[in-house]
Amino acid sequence: MSDVFEGYERQYCEISAALSRKCAAASALDGEKKKQKLSEIQADVQESESLIRRMDLEARSLQPSVKAGLLAKLREYKSDLNNVKGEIKRVSAPNAQQATREELLESGMSDTLAASSDQRGRLMMTSERLNQSSDRIRESQRTVFETEEIGVSILQDLHNQRQSLLHAHTTLHGVDDYIGKSKKILASMSKRMDRNKWIVGGIIATLVFAILFILYFKFAR
């Protein structure tokens, strides 16, 4: 439940309780006082309807899992408001005062006490639902904080792993460079060995030729 919806709901419950008291008071009045009280009641009814519309708009903008429960609650509030409207019509009727007096003479104050008890019960239930909703909001916030902390920890681990991979990649790149240089050195040494082989072979061939040349002249004399 959102804080905006809870604010509208508190206002509605306060106005609803006031409407019940004003209707009971208006039924015992007559003349200008009754008209003034009915005018106040009509203003409260309009304000209640406005609050219900605002709560409906706010509920429909929330997530489906939350929206369903709030719309069910709104249906109860609309039903209560319709009952209040019916009571207002009865109080506003021309013979309402006489009917009210007879009803009071027959039942005394039992109905008023029952209505007050019922109203208190509804207000207590509403307060309990508000407290439960607040607890759920706090629990959801705690879950969100814990999830956020876990997400931050996971991101930190991923960052560390990425740094390790980059370091390993750099190390491998350095090893590749050393291997490339080693190959070049070995190739150069191989070329030098081949060249030295040709030089040594040339020297040996020259010596053999010189020895043969000396032997030839020696035996020729």
C-alpha positions as CSV (number, residue, x, y, z in Angstrom):
1,M,0.0,0.0,0.0
2,S,1.2,3.5,-0.8
3,D,1.5,6.3,1.7
4,V,-0.8,8.4,-0.6
5,F,-3.6,5.8,-0.3
6,E,-3.2,5.6,3.5
7,G,-3.5,9.3,3.8
8,Y,-6.8,9.3,1.8
9,E,-8.0,6.4,3.8
10,R,-7.5,8.1,7.1
11,Q,-9.3,11.2,5.9
12,Y,-12.2,9.0,4.7
13,C,-12.5,7.1,8.0
14,E,-12.6,10.4,9.9
15,I,-15.3,11.9,7.7
16,S,-17.3,8.6,7.7
17,A,-17.3,8.6,11.5
18,A,-18.4,12.3,11.6
19,L,-21.2,11.6,9.1
20,S,-22.7,8.9,11.3
21,R,-22.7,11.3,14.3
22,K,-24.1,14.2,12.2
23,C,-26.9,12.0,10.8
24,A,-27.9,10.9,14.3
25,A,-27.9,14.5,15.5
26,A,-29.8,15.8,12.4
27,S,-32.6,13.3,13.0
28,A,-33.4,15.0,16.3
29,L,-33.4,18.6,14.9
30,D,-35.9,20.6,12.9
31,G,-36.2,23.9,11.1
32,E,-33.1,25.9,10.2
33,K,-30.8,23.9,12.5
34,K,-31.7,20.7,10.6
35,K,-31.1,22.4,7.2
36,Q,-27.8,23.6,8.4
37,K,-26.8,20.2,9.7
38,L,-28.0,18.5,6.4
39,S,-25.9,21.0,4.4
40,E,-22.8,20.0,6.5
41,I,-23.7,16.4,5.9
42,Q,-23.9,16.9,2.1
43,A,-20.5,18.6,2.1
44,D,-19.0,15.7,3.9
45,V,-20.6,13.2,1.5
46,Q,-19.1,15.1,-1.5
47,E,-15.7,15.1,0.2
48,S,-16.1,11.3,0.9
49,E,-16.9,10.7,-2.7
50,S,-13.9,12.7,-3.8
51,L,-11.6,10.7,-1.5
52,I,-13.0,7.4,-2.8
53,R,-12.2,8.6,-6.4
54,R,-8.7,9.5,-5.4
55,M,-8.2,6.2,-3.6
56,D,-9.5,4.4,-6.7
57,L,-7.0,6.2,-9.0
58,E,-4.1,5.6,-6.6
59,A,-5.0,1.9,-6.2
60,R,-5.2,1.3,-9.9
61,S,-1.7,2.8,-10.4
62,L,-0.1,0.2,-8.1
63,Q,1.1,-3.4,-8.7
64,P,-1.6,-6.0,-9.4
65,S,-0.9,-7.9,-6.2
66,V,-1.5,-4.8,-4.1
67,K,-4.2,-3.3,-6.3
68,A,-6.7,-6.3,-5.9
69,G,-6.8,-5.9,-2.1
70,L,-7.2,-2.1,-2.2
71,L,-10.1,-2.3,-4.7
72,A,-11.9,-4.8,-2.5
73,K,-11.5,-2.4,0.4
74,L,-12.8,0.4,-1.8
75,R,-16.0,-1.6,-2.5
76,E,-16.6,-1.8,1.2
77,Y,-16.2,1.9,1.6
78,K,-18.5,2.6,-1.3
79,S,-21.1,0.3,0.2
80,D,-20.8,2.2,3.6
81,L,-21.2,5.5,1.8
82,N,-24.3,4.3,0.0
83,N,-25.8,3.3,3.4
84,V,-25.0,6.7,4.8
85,K,-26.7,8.3,1.7
86,G,-29.8,6.2,2.4
87,E,-29.8,7.4,6.1
88,I,-29.5,11.0,4.8
89,K,-32.5,10.5,2.6
90,R,-34.5,9.1,5.5
91,V,-33.5,12.0,7.8
92,S,-34.3,14.5,5.0
93,A,-37.8,13.2,4.5
94,P,-40.7,15.6,5.6
95,N,-41.9,13.1,8.3
96,A,-38.4,12.2,9.4
97,Q,-38.7,14.0,12.7
98,Q,-41.9,12.4,13.7
99,A,-40.7,8.9,12.7
100,T,-37.4,9.5,14.6
101,R,-39.2,10.6,17.7
102,E,-41.4,7.5,17.6
103,E,-38.4,5.3,17.0
104,L,-36.6,6.9,20.0
105,L,-39.6,6.5,22.2
106,E,-39.8,2.8,21.3
107,S,-36.2,1.8,21.4
108,G,-34.7,4.6,23.6
109,M,-31.0,5.0,23.0
110,S,-30.3,1.4,22.1
111,D,-30.0,2.0,18.4
112,T,-27.7,4.9,18.9
113,L,-25.4,2.9,21.1
114,A,-25.4,0.0,18.7
115,A,-24.5,2.3,15.8
116,S,-21.7,3.9,17.8
117,S,-20.4,0.4,18.7
118,D,-20.6,-0.7,15.1
119,Q,-18.8,2.5,14.0
120,R,-16.1,2.0,16.6
121,G,-15.7,-1.6,15.5
122,R,-15.3,-0.5,11.8
123,L,-12.8,2.1,12.8
124,M,-10.8,-0.4,14.9
125,M,-10.8,-2.8,11.9
126,T,-9.6,0.0,9.6
127,S,-6.9,1.0,12.1
128,E,-5.8,-2.7,12.3
129,R,-5.7,-3.0,8.5
130,L,-3.6,0.2,8.4
131,N,-1.2,-1.1,10.9
132,Q,-0.9,-4.4,9.0
133,S,-0.3,-2.5,5.8
134,S,2.4,-0.4,7.5
135,D,4.0,-3.6,8.8
136,R,4.0,-5.1,5.3
137,I,5.5,-1.9,3.9
138,R,8.3,-2.0,6.5
139,E,8.9,-5.7,5.7
140,S,9.0,-4.9,2.0
141,Q,11.4,-2.1,2.6
142,R,13.6,-4.4,4.6
143,T,13.5,-7.0,1.9
144,V,14.4,-4.3,-0.7
145,F,17.4,-3.1,1.4
146,E,18.6,-6.7,1.9
147,T,18.2,-7.4,-1.9
148,E,20.1,-4.2,-2.6
149,E,22.9,-5.2,-0.3
150,I,23.1,-8.6,-2.0
151,G,23.1,-7.0,-5.4
152,V,25.9,-4.6,-4.4
153,S,27.9,-7.6,-3.1
154,I,27.4,-9.6,-6.3
155,L,28.4,-6.6,-8.4
156,Q,31.6,-6.2,-6.3
157,D,32.4,-9.8,-6.8
158,L,31.9,-9.6,-10.5
159,H,34.1,-6.5,-10.6
160,N,36.8,-8.3,-8.7
161,Q,36.5,-11.3,-11.1
162,R,36.7,-9.0,-14.1
163,Q,39.9,-7.4,-12.7
164,S,41.4,-10.8,-12.2
165,L,40.5,-11.8,-15.8
166,L,42.0,-8.6,-17.1
167,H,45.2,-9.2,-15.1
168,A,45.4,-12.8,-16.4
169,H,44.8,-11.5,-19.9
170,T,47.6,-9.0,-19.4
171,T,49.9,-11.7,-18.0
172,L,49.1,-14.1,-20.9
173,H,49.8,-11.2,-23.4
174,G,53.2,-10.7,-21.7
175,V,54.0,-14.4,-21.9
176,D,53.1,-14.3,-25.6
177,D,55.5,-11.4,-26.1
178,Y,58.3,-13.4,-24.3
179,I,57.5,-16.4,-26.4
180,G,57.7,-14.3,-29.6
181,K,61.0,-12.9,-28.6
182,S,62.4,-16.3,-27.7
183,K,61.3,-17.6,-31.1
184,K,63.2,-14.7,-32.8
185,I,66.3,-15.4,-30.7
186,L,66.2,-19.1,-31.5
187,A,65.7,-18.4,-35.2
188,S,68.7,-16.0,-35.1
189,M,70.8,-18.5,-33.3
190,S,69.8,-21.2,-35.9
191,K,70.8,-18.9,-38.7
192,R,74.2,-18.2,-37.0
193,M,74.8,-21.9,-36.6
194,D,74.0,-22.5,-40.2
195,R,76.4,-19.7,-41.2
196,N,79.1,-21.0,-38.9
197,K,78.7,-24.5,-40.4
198,W,79.3,-23.1,-43.9
199,I,82.3,-21.1,-42.6
200,V,83.9,-24.2,-40.9
201,G,83.2,-26.3,-44.0
202,G,84.9,-23.7,-46.2
203,I,87.9,-23.6,-43.8
204,I,88.2,-27.4,-43.8
205,A,87.9,-27.5,-47.6
206,T,90.6,-24.9,-48.0
207,L,92.9,-26.8,-45.6
208,V,92.3,-30.0,-47.5
209,F,93.0,-28.3,-50.8
210,A,96.2,-26.7,-49.4
211,I,97.4,-30.1,-48.1
212,L,96.8,-31.7,-51.4
213,F,98.5,-28.9,-53.2
214,I,101.6,-29.2,-51.0
215,L,101.8,-33.0,-51.4
216,Y,101.5,-32.7,-55.1
217,F,104.5,-30.3,-55.4
218,K,106.5,-32.4,-52.9
219,F,106.2,-35.7,-54.8
220,A,106.5,-34.0,-58.2
221,R,110.1,-33.0,-57.5
